[in-house]
Amino acid sequence: MAFDDINVVILSGRLTRDPEVKYTPGGRAVARFGIAVNRSFVDSNNERQERTSFVNIVVWGSQAENCGRFLSKGSPVMVEGRLEIRKYTAQTGEDKRVTEVVARKVTFLPTGKVKQDDSIMDDEEELIEKFAGPMDENPPF
């Protein structure tokens, strides 16, 4: 039986900058933007803490064009894709590494409050649970 590696990333956050859309020489669109992903937890002193991770996103094709058209800094999105780490040599000769998520699907999330089944959801955790399913408070890692 063959073993297949799995590389799947699902993130929900807000854009940290407007999408930058460019085109390859062959005419294919590529959009780049960043998102801020917030995480809250209770520390060993039983105090609630928040951490934010900043993630670079790359989107290709018609989705890239739509991101450029409809998203802007602060827009909430859900990104599904794969993690990619690229290496390159800077003009200074220094080796650099870039970690980014290459998106397979970008879902534009509603801003502010959402009316769903006669209830108002304005809490980020409720939105994530609605669109991505329940999150485990104590992940196994």
N, C-alpha and C positions, 0 to 999 in steps of 0.2 A: 504494500500500500504506500503510495506517495504522500509525502507531507508537503502541504502548500503553506507558505508563509501568509500571514494576514497583516495588512497594513490599512486600517480603517480609522478615520478620525471624524468625530462629530463634535462640533463646537457651537455654542450660542453666545453671542456677544454683540457689542456695538462697534461700528466703524470708528477708527481713530483718525482717519483722514478720508478725503474724497477719493473714489476709485480713479486710477490713472489708466486710461485705455490707450493702447498702442496697437499697431498692426505689423505682422511679420512681412517680409518681402513677398511672400505668397498670398498676402491679403487676409490672413487669419487674425482675428482680434484676440488680444490678451489684456486682461485687467489685473492690476495689482492694488491691494489695499491692506490695511491692518485692522484687526479687531482686538478689543479689550474683553477678556473673559474674566468675570468676577467669580470668586469662590469664597463662601463663608464657612466657618467651622468653629467649634468650641475647643479652646486650648486646654492644657493640663490644669490651669487655674480656674476652669469653668467660665471663662470669659469669651464672648463672641469676637472672632477675628475675621478680617477680610483680606484677601490677597487678590491681586490682579495680574493676569498673564497677558502679555502682548504678543499676538501671533500674526505673522505675515501670511497673506492669502494670495493665490494666483488662480485666475479663472480664464478659461479659453472659450473661443467661439461665440455663438449668439448669447450665451449667458454672460460673457464678458461685456458685450455691448449693452445688454439689459442692466447690468450692474452700473455701468457708466451713466446710463440714462436715468435710472430710478433711485439710486442710492447716493447718500452723501454722508459726511461726517456725522456720527451720532445715530445713524440708522441701525435698528436692531436686525440681525440676521442669524440664520442657522446655516452652518457650512458642513457639508459632508464631503469627505475626500480622503486623500492619502498624505502621509507625512513624507517629505522629501528633504534630504540634506545635500546641498550642492557645494562643491569646492571650486574655487577659482583663484587666480593669481591677480592681485591688484596691480595697478600701474607702478606702485612702489616696489614690486617684486615680492611682497608679503603674501603668503597663502591665507586665504579667507574661507570661511564656511558660512553658509546661509541655511537656516532651517525655515521651512515654509510648508503650508498645507496647499496642495494642488487640489482644487475643488472639483468634485464631480457634479455637485448640486448645491446651489445657493438658494435658500428659501428666505424671502423677504417677510419678516415678522411684523405684526401690527405694532404701531407705536401707541403709547399711553394705555388707556383702559380698553379692554375687549369685553363686549357683552356676549356671553355664551351661556345658553340654557338659563336665562334669567339671573345670572350671577355676574358680578364684575370682577375681573382678574387684572390686577395691576402689579402684582408681585412677580418678580423675575422667576422665582422658583416654580410658581404655578404655571407660568408660560412654558418653561422648559418641560415640566411634567406633561403639560397638555400636548406639546409638539414632539417630545422625545421619549416620553415614558418616565416612570418613577426613577429617581436617583437613589442609590444605596448610600446611606449616611456613613457606613463603615466599609469602604471598599477593601478588598482582600490584599491590597498592596501597601 
